[in-house]
Amino acid sequence: MDTMALWNLGKLAKTGFLTVSDGLLDDVLGGMEEVVTISLLQHIDPQNCLAKVLPVPYLHWVVDRMNAERKRLHEAKIKSKTSMFDYGVATPSNRNNKSSV
């Protein structure tokens, strides 16, 4: 699972990306900037800060041309995104949901 986000910069400017997304906590990998940022913005302004999760099956990331270091970083990023399920931020039943989250 990988993500691509399009942001409303006016809304994003209220908080920016939170540093917890950089993996500064023990046992929490970095790379979850979408989840914590959207969660905070929805807490601040739930009526106007919606997120849409859209499947894009025809979009594929090119990962076969990475050097060893870039591949290691990419694999760590993907691991952090799948760990969201372990932290209860997302569940397998809603990860492909097309509705607002």
Backbone atoms as SQL, in Angstrom:
CREATE TABLE atoms (id INTEGER PRIMARY KEY, chain TEXT, resi INTEGER, resn TEXT, atom TEXT, x REAL, y REAL, z REAL);
INSERT INTO atoms VALUES
  (1, 'A', 1, 'MET', 'N', 0.845, -1.173, 0.000),
  (2, 'A', 1, 'MET', 'CA', 0.000, 0.000, 0.000),
  (3, 'A', 1, 'MET', 'C', 0.888, 1.232, 0.000),
  (4, 'A', 2, 'ASP', 'N', 0.628, 2.134, -0.892),
  (5, 'A', 2, 'ASP', 'CA', 1.297, 3.421, -0.884),
  (6, 'A', 2, 'ASP', 'C', 0.233, 4.470, -1.123),
  (7, 'A', 3, 'THR', 'N', 0.568, 5.697, -0.849),
  (8, 'A', 3, 'THR', 'CA', -0.427, 6.753, -0.953),
  (9, 'A', 3, 'THR', 'C', 0.097, 7.921, -1.765),
  (10, 'A', 4, 'MET', 'N', -0.835, 8.678, -2.275),
  (11, 'A', 4, 'MET', 'CA', -0.535, 9.934, -2.928),
  (12, 'A', 4, 'MET', 'C', -1.612, 10.893, -2.438),
  (13, 'A', 5, 'ALA', 'N', -1.225, 12.037, -1.959),
  (14, 'A', 5, 'ALA', 'CA', -2.196, 12.972, -1.398),
  (15, 'A', 5, 'ALA', 'C', -2.188, 14.283, -2.161),
  (16, 'A', 6, 'LEU', 'N', -3.377, 14.817, -2.371),
  (17, 'A', 6, 'LEU', 'CA', -3.556, 16.165, -2.895),
  (18, 'A', 6, 'LEU', 'C', -4.150, 16.977, -1.754),
  (19, 'A', 7, 'TRP', 'N', -3.531, 18.088, -1.425),
  (20, 'A', 7, 'TRP', 'CA', -3.923, 18.859, -0.244),
  (21, 'A', 7, 'TRP', 'C', -4.513, 20.208, -0.621),
  (22, 'A', 8, 'ASN', 'N', -5.476, 20.657, 0.172),
  (23, 'A', 8, 'ASN', 'CA', -5.944, 22.034, 0.128),
  (24, 'A', 8, 'ASN', 'C', -4.956, 22.809, 0.991),
  (25, 'A', 9, 'LEU', 'N', -4.109, 23.608, 0.374),
  (26, 'A', 9, 'LEU', 'CA', -3.025, 24.266, 1.111),
  (27, 'A', 9, 'LEU', 'C', -3.529, 25.235, 2.167),
  (28, 'A', 10, 'GLY', 'N', -4.687, 25.831, 1.957),
  (29, 'A', 10, 'GLY', 'CA', -5.254, 26.704, 2.978),
  (30, 'A', 10, 'GLY', 'C', -5.567, 25.947, 4.257),
  (31, 'A', 11, 'LYS', 'N', -6.072, 24.736, 4.123),
  (32, 'A', 11, 'LYS', 'CA', -6.371, 23.910, 5.296),
  (33, 'A', 11, 'LYS', 'C', -5.091, 23.331, 5.889),
  (34, 'A', 12, 'LEU', 'N', -4.199, 22.851, 5.044),
  (35, 'A', 12, 'LEU', 'CA', -2.942, 22.284, 5.520),
  (36, 'A', 12, 'LEU', 'C', -2.108, 23.319, 6.269),
  (37, 'A', 13, 'ALA', 'N', -2.187, 24.571, 5.852),
  (38, 'A', 13, 'ALA', 'CA', -1.397, 25.634, 6.490),
  (39, 'A', 13, 'ALA', 'C', -1.779, 25.847, 7.952),
  (40, 'A', 14, 'LYS', 'N', -2.966, 25.398, 8.354),
  (41, 'A', 14, 'LYS', 'CA', -3.387, 25.554, 9.753),
  (42, 'A', 14, 'LYS', 'C', -2.486, 24.772, 10.701),
  (43, 'A', 15, 'THR', 'N', -1.983, 23.636, 10.247),
  (44, 'A', 15, 'THR', 'CA', -1.177, 22.782, 11.125),
  (45, 'A', 15, 'THR', 'C', 0.168, 22.396, 10.525),
  (46, 'A', 16, 'GLY', 'N', 0.253, 22.347, 9.207),
  (47, 'A', 16, 'GLY', 'CA', 1.431, 21.773, 8.577),
  (48, 'A', 16, 'GLY', 'C', 1.452, 20.277, 8.850),
  (49, 'A', 17, 'PHE', 'N', 2.532, 19.632, 8.477),
  (50, 'A', 17, 'PHE', 'CA', 2.692, 18.214, 8.788),
  (51, 'A', 17, 'PHE', 'C', 3.294, 18.097, 10.180),
  (52, 'A', 18, 'LEU', 'N', 2.736, 17.231, 10.992),
  (53, 'A', 18, 'LEU', 'CA', 3.160, 17.096, 12.382),
  (54, 'A', 18, 'LEU', 'C', 4.453, 16.295, 12.479),
  (55, 'A', 19, 'THR', 'N', 5.311, 16.687, 13.410),
  (56, 'A', 19, 'THR', 'CA', 6.618, 16.031, 13.520),
  (57, 'A', 19, 'THR', 'C', 6.520, 14.585, 13.978),
  (58, 'A', 20, 'VAL', 'N', 5.405, 14.183, 14.573),
  (59, 'A', 20, 'VAL', 'CA', 5.249, 12.778, 14.936),
  (60, 'A', 20, 'VAL', 'C', 5.325, 11.904, 13.685),
  (61, 'A', 21, 'SER', 'N', 5.025, 12.484, 12.537),
  (62, 'A', 21, 'SER', 'CA', 5.105, 11.748, 11.274),
  (63, 'A', 21, 'SER', 'C', 6.535, 11.411, 10.885),
  (64, 'A', 22, 'ASP', 'N', 7.493, 12.050, 11.520),
  (65, 'A', 22, 'ASP', 'CA', 8.899, 11.795, 11.215),
  (66, 'A', 22, 'ASP', 'C', 9.468, 10.629, 12.007),
  (67, 'A', 23, 'GLY', 'N', 8.631, 9.945, 12.778),
  (68, 'A', 23, 'GLY', 'CA', 9.086, 8.783, 13.521),
  (69, 'A', 23, 'GLY', 'C', 9.893, 9.138, 14.748),
  (70, 'A', 24, 'LEU', 'N', 9.508, 10.188, 15.444),
  (71, 'A', 24, 'LEU', 'CA', 10.265, 10.624, 16.614),
  (72, 'A', 24, 'LEU', 'C', 9.899, 9.860, 17.879),
  (73, 'A', 25, 'LEU', 'N', 8.847, 9.070, 17.848),
  (74, 'A', 25, 'LEU', 'CA', 8.439, 8.285, 19.007),
  (75, 'A', 25, 'LEU', 'C', 9.003, 6.875, 18.905),
  (76, 'A', 26, 'ASP', 'N', 9.361, 6.291, 20.044),
  (77, 'A', 26, 'ASP', 'CA', 9.855, 4.915, 20.046),
  (78, 'A', 26, 'ASP', 'C', 8.796, 3.988, 19.466),
  (79, 'A', 27, 'ASP', 'N', 9.216, 3.046, 18.675),
  (80, 'A', 27, 'ASP', 'CA', 8.352, 2.019, 18.081),
  (81, 'A', 27, 'ASP', 'C', 7.327, 2.562, 17.092),
  (82, 'A', 28, 'VAL', 'N', 7.440, 3.819, 16.687),
  (83, 'A', 28, 'VAL', 'CA', 6.548, 4.376, 15.673),
  (84, 'A', 28, 'VAL', 'C', 7.410, 4.830, 14.512),
  (85, 'A', 29, 'LEU', 'N', 7.244, 4.171, 13.380),
  (86, 'A', 29, 'LEU', 'CA', 8.010, 4.531, 12.198),
  (87, 'A', 29, 'LEU', 'C', 7.472, 5.819, 11.600),
  (88, 'A', 30, 'GLY', 'N', 8.290, 6.531, 10.899),
  (89, 'A', 30, 'GLY', 'CA', 7.841, 7.732, 10.207),
  (90, 'A', 30, 'GLY', 'C', 7.036, 7.386, 8.972),
  (91, 'A', 31, 'GLY', 'N', 6.490, 8.408, 8.340),
  (92, 'A', 31, 'GLY', 'CA', 5.805, 8.210, 7.078),
  (93, 'A', 31, 'GLY', 'C', 4.294, 8.160, 7.152),
  (94, 'A', 32, 'MET', 'N', 3.710, 8.563, 8.263),
  (95, 'A', 32, 'MET', 'CA', 2.255, 8.545, 8.380),
  (96, 'A', 32, 'MET', 'C', 1.697, 9.962, 8.404),
  (97, 'A', 33, 'GLU', 'N', 2.295, 10.861, 7.622),
  (98, 'A', 33, 'GLU', 'CA', 1.900, 12.269, 7.685),
  (99, 'A', 33, 'GLU', 'C', 0.445, 12.496, 7.307),
  (100, 'A', 34, 'GLU', 'N', -0.093, 11.723, 6.381),
  (101, 'A', 34, 'GLU', 'CA', -1.485, 11.916, 5.996),
  (102, 'A', 34, 'GLU', 'C', -2.419, 11.639, 7.160),
  (103, 'A', 35, 'VAL', 'N', -2.194, 10.535, 7.855),
  (104, 'A', 35, 'VAL', 'CA', -3.102, 10.095, 8.910),
  (105, 'A', 35, 'VAL', 'C', -3.165, 11.098, 10.051),
  (106, 'A', 36, 'VAL', 'N', -2.029, 11.482, 10.596),
  (107, 'A', 36, 'VAL', 'CA', -2.056, 12.378, 11.755),
  (108, 'A', 36, 'VAL', 'C', -2.499, 13.781, 11.369),
  (109, 'A', 37, 'THR', 'N', -2.131, 14.234, 10.192),
  (110, 'A', 37, 'THR', 'CA', -2.519, 15.577, 9.759),
  (111, 'A', 37, 'THR', 'C', -4.019, 15.651, 9.518),
  (112, 'A', 38, 'ILE', 'N', -4.565, 14.682, 8.807),
  (113, 'A', 38, 'ILE', 'CA', -6.006, 14.668, 8.559),
  (114, 'A', 38, 'ILE', 'C', -6.766, 14.521, 9.870),
  (115, 'A', 39, 'SER', 'N', -6.288, 13.659, 10.752),
  (116, 'A', 39, 'SER', 'CA', -6.955, 13.463, 12.036),
  (117, 'A', 39, 'SER', 'C', -7.032, 14.761, 12.832),
  (118, 'A', 40, 'LEU', 'N', -5.924, 15.488, 12.913),
  (119, 'A', 40, 'LEU', 'CA', -5.923, 16.751, 13.654),
  (120, 'A', 40, 'LEU', 'C', -6.827, 17.783, 12.988),
  (121, 'A', 41, 'LEU', 'N', -6.736, 17.921, 11.674),
  (122, 'A', 41, 'LEU', 'CA', -7.578, 18.893, 10.979),
  (123, 'A', 41, 'LEU', 'C', -9.060, 18.570, 11.140),
  (124, 'A', 42, 'GLN', 'N', -9.417, 17.287, 11.121),
  (125, 'A', 42, 'GLN', 'CA', -10.812, 16.911, 11.324),
  (126, 'A', 42, 'GLN', 'C', -11.251, 17.171, 12.755),
  (127, 'A', 43, 'HIS', 'N', -10.337, 17.058, 13.702),
  (128, 'A', 43, 'HIS', 'CA', -10.658, 17.374, 15.096),
  (129, 'A', 43, 'HIS', 'C', -10.898, 18.878, 15.258),
  (130, 'A', 44, 'ILE', 'N', -10.078, 19.689, 14.607),
  (131, 'A', 44, 'ILE', 'CA', -10.198, 21.145, 14.689),
  (132, 'A', 44, 'ILE', 'C', -11.454, 21.638, 13.968),
  (133, 'A', 45, 'ASP', 'N', -11.728, 21.107, 12.793),
  (134, 'A', 45, 'ASP', 'CA', -12.819, 21.599, 11.944),
  (135, 'A', 45, 'ASP', 'C', -13.488, 20.428, 11.223),
  (136, 'A', 46, 'PRO', 'N', -14.274, 19.626, 11.962),
  (137, 'A', 46, 'PRO', 'CA', -14.824, 18.404, 11.375),
  (138, 'A', 46, 'PRO', 'C', -15.798, 18.632, 10.219),
  (139, 'A', 47, 'GLN', 'N', -16.447, 19.768, 10.176),
  (140, 'A', 47, 'GLN', 'CA', -17.416, 20.026, 9.107),
  (141, 'A', 47, 'GLN', 'C', -16.757, 20.358, 7.775),
  (142, 'A', 48, 'ASN', 'N', -15.557, 20.908, 7.827),
  (143, 'A', 48, 'ASN', 'CA', -14.921, 21.396, 6.605),
  (144, 'A', 48, 'ASN', 'C', -13.633, 20.684, 6.217),
  (145, 'A', 49, 'CYS', 'N', -13.205, 19.725, 6.994),
  (146, 'A', 49, 'CYS', 'CA', -11.951, 19.024, 6.690),
  (147, 'A', 49, 'CYS', 'C', -12.245, 17.549, 6.453),
  (148, 'A', 50, 'LEU', 'N', -12.640, 17.246, 5.253),
  (149, 'A', 50, 'LEU', 'CA', -12.936, 15.873, 4.872),
  (150, 'A', 50, 'LEU', 'C', -11.783, 15.310, 4.069),
  (151, 'A', 51, 'ALA', 'N', -11.678, 14.009, 4.092),
  (152, 'A', 51, 'ALA', 'CA', -10.675, 13.321, 3.278),
  (153, 'A', 51, 'ALA', 'C', -11.400, 12.272, 2.458),
  (154, 'A', 52, 'LYS', 'N', -10.970, 12.080, 1.266),
  (155, 'A', 52, 'LYS', 'CA', -11.525, 11.045, 0.399),
  (156, 'A', 52, 'LYS', 'C', -10.425, 10.038, 0.096),
  (157, 'A', 53, 'VAL', 'N', -10.754, 8.778, 0.199),
  (158, 'A', 53, 'VAL', 'CA', -9.826, 7.712, -0.161),
  (159, 'A', 53, 'VAL', 'C', -10.351, 7.109, -1.456),
  (160, 'A', 54, 'LEU', 'N', -9.563, 7.223, -2.481),
  (161, 'A', 54, 'LEU', 'CA', -9.979, 6.756, -3.797),
  (162, 'A', 54, 'LEU', 'C', -9.019, 5.698, -4.315),
  (163, 'A', 55, 'PRO', 'N', -9.528, 4.559, -4.733),
  (164, 'A', 55, 'PRO', 'CA', -8.647, 3.574, -5.351),
  (165, 'A', 55, 'PRO', 'C', -8.262, 4.038, -6.754),
  (166, 'A', 56, 'VAL', 'N', -7.028, 3.857, -7.091),
  (167, 'A', 56, 'VAL', 'CA', -6.543, 4.199, -8.432),
  (168, 'A', 56, 'VAL', 'C', -5.772, 2.974, -8.930),
  (169, 'A', 57, 'PRO', 'N', -6.495, 1.947, -9.377),
  (170, 'A', 57, 'PRO', 'CA', -5.844, 0.678, -9.706),
  (171, 'A', 57, 'PRO', 'C', -4.874, 0.750, -10.873),
  (172, 'A', 58, 'TYR', 'N', -5.003, 1.734, -11.723),
  (173, 'A', 58, 'TYR', 'CA', -4.122, 1.828, -12.887),
  (174, 'A', 58, 'TYR', 'C', -2.833, 2.580, -12.590),
  (175, 'A', 59, 'LEU', 'N', -2.687, 3.119, -11.383),
  (176, 'A', 59, 'LEU', 'CA', -1.485, 3.854, -11.011),
  (177, 'A', 59, 'LEU', 'C', -0.531, 2.909, -10.287),
  (178, 'A', 60, 'HIS', 'N', 0.678, 2.795, -10.786),
  (179, 'A', 60, 'HIS', 'CA', 1.670, 1.911, -10.175),
  (180, 'A', 60, 'HIS', 'C', 2.968, 2.683, -9.985),
  (181, 'A', 61, 'TRP', 'N', 3.523, 2.575, -8.792),
  (182, 'A', 61, 'TRP', 'CA', 4.782, 3.245, -8.486),
  (183, 'A', 61, 'TRP', 'C', 5.932, 2.465, -9.104),
  (184, 'A', 62, 'VAL', 'N', 6.875, 3.149, -9.682),
  (185, 'A', 62, 'VAL', 'CA', 8.061, 2.504, -10.246),
  (186, 'A', 62, 'VAL', 'C', 9.051, 2.307, -9.105),
  (187, 'A', 63, 'VAL', 'N', 9.211, 1.067, -8.687),
  (188, 'A', 63, 'VAL', 'CA', 10.110, 0.779, -7.573),
  (189, 'A', 63, 'VAL', 'C', 11.234, -0.169, -7.967),
  (190, 'A', 64, 'ASP', 'N', 11.243, -0.609, -9.209),
  (191, 'A', 64, 'ASP', 'CA', 12.252, -1.584, -9.615),
  (192, 'A', 64, 'ASP', 'C', 13.567, -0.947, -10.048),
  (193, 'A', 65, 'ARG', 'N', 13.647, 0.374, -10.084),
  (194, 'A', 65, 'ARG', 'CA', 14.884, 1.044, -10.490),
  (195, 'A', 65, 'ARG', 'C', 15.553, 1.780, -9.332),
  (196, 'A', 66, 'MET', 'N', 15.206, 1.424, -8.119),
  (197, 'A', 66, 'MET', 'CA', 15.772, 2.095, -6.951),
  (198, 'A', 66, 'MET', 'C', 17.134, 1.518, -6.604),
  (199, 'A', 67, 'ASN', 'N', 18.025, 2.382, -6.110),
  (200, 'A', 67, 'ASN', 'CA', 19.279, 1.858, -5.581),
  (201, 'A', 67, 'ASN', 'C', 18.987, 1.225, -4.219),
  (202, 'A', 68, 'ALA', 'N', 19.948, 0.542, -3.642),
  (203, 'A', 68, 'ALA', 'CA', 19.727, -0.226, -2.416),
  (204, 'A', 68, 'ALA', 'C', 19.243, 0.649, -1.261),
  (205, 'A', 69, 'GLU', 'N', 19.833, 1.822, -1.087),
  (206, 'A', 69, 'GLU', 'CA', 19.439, 2.709, 0.016),
  (207, 'A', 69, 'GLU', 'C', 18.017, 3.227, -0.179),
  (208, 'A', 70, 'ARG', 'N', 17.682, 3.631, -1.386),
  (209, 'A', 70, 'ARG', 'CA', 16.330, 4.137, -1.658),
  (210, 'A', 70, 'ARG', 'C', 15.308, 3.030, -1.485),
  (211, 'A', 71, 'LYS', 'N', 15.661, 1.812, -1.883),
  (212, 'A', 71, 'LYS', 'CA', 14.747, 0.679, -1.710),
  (213, 'A', 71, 'LYS', 'C', 14.520, 0.397, -0.229),
  (214, 'A', 72, 'ARG', 'N', 15.578, 0.476, 0.574),
  (215, 'A', 72, 'ARG', 'CA', 15.444, 0.264, 2.018),
  (216, 'A', 72, 'ARG', 'C', 14.505, 1.308, 2.622),
  (217, 'A', 73, 'LEU', 'N', 14.669, 2.571, 2.234),
  (218, 'A', 73, 'LEU', 'CA', 13.805, 3.637, 2.746),
  (219, 'A', 73, 'LEU', 'C', 12.357, 3.451, 2.292),
  (220, 'A', 74, 'HIS', 'N', 12.172, 3.034, 1.049),
  (221, 'A', 74, 'HIS', 'CA', 10.824, 2.798, 0.532),
  (222, 'A', 74, 'HIS', 'C', 10.147, 1.663, 1.304),
  (223, 'A', 75, 'GLU', 'N', 10.869, 0.583, 1.544),
  (224, 'A', 75, 'GLU', 'CA', 10.297, -0.543, 2.279),
  (225, 'A', 75, 'GLU', 'C', 9.938, -0.145, 3.702),
  (226, 'A', 76, 'ALA', 'N', 10.761, 0.691, 4.345),
  (227, 'A', 76, 'ALA', 'CA', 10.450, 1.180, 5.694),
  (228, 'A', 76, 'ALA', 'C', 9.190, 2.041, 5.670),
  (229, 'A', 77, 'LYS', 'N', 9.038, 2.862, 4.633),
  (230, 'A', 77, 'LYS', 'CA', 7.851, 3.713, 4.507),
  (231, 'A', 77, 'LYS', 'C', 6.595, 2.866, 4.354),
  (232, 'A', 78, 'ILE', 'N', 6.658, 1.850, 3.512),
  (233, 'A', 78, 'ILE', 'CA', 5.499, 0.985, 3.309),
  (234, 'A', 78, 'ILE', 'C', 5.171, 0.248, 4.604),
  (235, 'A', 79, 'LYS', 'N', 6.187, -0.198, 5.324),
  (236, 'A', 79, 'LYS', 'CA', 5.955, -0.873, 6.603),
  (237, 'A', 79, 'LYS', 'C', 5.251, 0.060, 7.576),
  (238, 'A', 80, 'SER', 'N', 5.650, 1.328, 7.609),
  (239, 'A', 80, 'SER', 'CA', 5.012, 2.268, 8.528),
  (240, 'A', 80, 'SER', 'C', 3.552, 2.487, 8.156),
  (241, 'A', 81, 'LYS', 'N', 3.249, 2.501, 6.870),
  (242, 'A', 81, 'LYS', 'CA', 1.866, 2.707, 6.452),
  (243, 'A', 81, 'LYS', 'C', 1.004, 1.501, 6.813),
  (244, 'A', 82, 'THR', 'N', 1.527, 0.295, 6.637),
  (245, 'A', 82, 'THR', 'CA', 0.741, -0.881, 7.001),
  (246, 'A', 82, 'THR', 'C', 0.622, -1.013, 8.511),
  (247, 'A', 83, 'SER', 'N', 1.545, -0.415, 9.278),
  (248, 'A', 83, 'SER', 'CA', 1.448, -0.475, 10.736),
  (249, 'A', 83, 'SER', 'C', 0.305, 0.376, 11.262),
  (250, 'A', 84, 'MET', 'N', -0.278, 1.246, 10.442),
  (251, 'A', 84, 'MET', 'CA', -1.435, 2.030, 10.877),
  (252, 'A', 84, 'MET', 'C', -2.543, 1.108, 11.347),
  (253, 'A', 85, 'PHE', 'N', -2.658, -0.070, 10.742),
  (254, 'A', 85, 'PHE', 'CA', -3.684, -1.016, 11.143),
  (255, 'A', 85, 'PHE', 'C', -3.399, -1.529, 12.554),
  (256, 'A', 86, 'ASP', 'N', -2.118, -1.710, 12.900),
  (257, 'A', 86, 'ASP', 'CA', -1.744, -2.174, 14.230),
  (258, 'A', 86, 'ASP', 'C', -2.074, -1.143, 15.299),
  (259, 'A', 87, 'TYR', 'N', -1.998, 0.143, 14.951),
  (260, 'A', 87, 'TYR', 'CA', -2.275, 1.211, 15.912),
  (261, 'A', 87, 'TYR', 'C', -3.747, 1.587, 15.957),
  (262, 'A', 88, 'GLY', 'N', -4.579, 0.931, 15.158),
  (263, 'A', 88, 'GLY', 'CA', -6.003, 1.215, 15.169),
  (264, 'A', 88, 'GLY', 'C', -6.397, 2.472, 14.424),
  (265, 'A', 89, 'VAL', 'N', -5.471, 3.065, 13.690),
  (266, 'A', 89, 'VAL', 'CA', -5.778, 4.275, 12.932),
  (267, 'A', 89, 'VAL', 'C', -6.651, 3.932, 11.738),
  (268, 'A', 90, 'ALA', 'N', -6.400, 2.796, 11.149),
  (269, 'A', 90, 'ALA', 'CA', -7.194, 2.328, 10.018),
  (270, 'A', 90, 'ALA', 'C', -7.447, 0.847, 10.221),
  (271, 'A', 91, 'THR', 'N', -8.463, 0.349, 9.590),
  (272, 'A', 91, 'THR', 'CA', -8.752, -1.073, 9.667),
  (273, 'A', 91, 'THR', 'C', -8.784, -1.641, 8.255),
  (274, 'A', 92, 'PRO', 'N', -8.525, -2.927, 8.128),
  (275, 'A', 92, 'PRO', 'CA', -8.569, -3.511, 6.786),
  (276, 'A', 92, 'PRO', 'C', -9.905, -3.282, 6.088),
  (277, 'A', 93, 'SER', 'N', -11.000, -3.179, 6.846),
  (278, 'A', 93, 'SER', 'CA', -12.308, -2.988, 6.216),
  (279, 'A', 93, 'SER', 'C', -12.502, -1.586, 5.663),
  (280, 'A', 94, 'ASN', 'N', -11.769, -0.575, 6.173),
  (281, 'A', 94, 'ASN', 'CA', -11.986, 0.784, 5.670),
  (282, 'A', 94, 'ASN', 'C', -10.831, 1.326, 4.849),
  (283, 'A', 95, 'ARG', 'N', -9.778, 0.553, 4.661),
  (284, 'A', 95, 'ARG', 'CA', -8.618, 1.083, 3.949),
  (285, 'A', 95, 'ARG', 'C', -8.898, 1.364, 2.480),
  (286, 'A', 96, 'ASN', 'N', -9.877, 0.713, 1.891),
  (287, 'A', 96, 'ASN', 'CA', -10.219, 0.980, 0.495),
  (288, 'A', 96, 'ASN', 'C', -11.574, 1.663, 0.360),
  (289, 'A', 97, 'ASN', 'N', -12.055, 2.226, 1.445),
  (290, 'A', 97, 'ASN', 'CA', -13.352, 2.888, 1.467),
  (291, 'A', 97, 'ASN', 'C', -13.311, 4.159, 0.630),
  (292, 'A', 98, 'LYS', 'N', -14.319, 4.370, -0.184),
  (293, 'A', 98, 'LYS', 'CA', -14.370, 5.551, -1.037),
  (294, 'A', 98, 'LYS', 'C', -15.048, 6.732, -0.345),
  (295, 'A', 99, 'SER', 'N', -15.599, 6.525, 0.823),
  (296, 'A', 99, 'SER', 'CA', -16.323, 7.604, 1.484),
  (297, 'A', 99, 'SER', 'C', -15.380, 8.477, 2.296),
  (298, 'A', 100, 'SER', 'N', -15.940, 9.515, 2.875),
  (299, 'A', 100, 'SER', 'CA', -15.136, 10.400, 3.719),
  (300, 'A', 100, 'SER', 'C', -14.613, 9.622, 4.909),
  (301, 'A', 101, 'VAL', 'N', -13.415, 9.974, 5.325),
  (302, 'A', 101, 'VAL', 'CA', -12.831, 9.335, 6.501),
  (303, 'A', 101, 'VAL', 'C', -12.565, 10.366, 7.553);
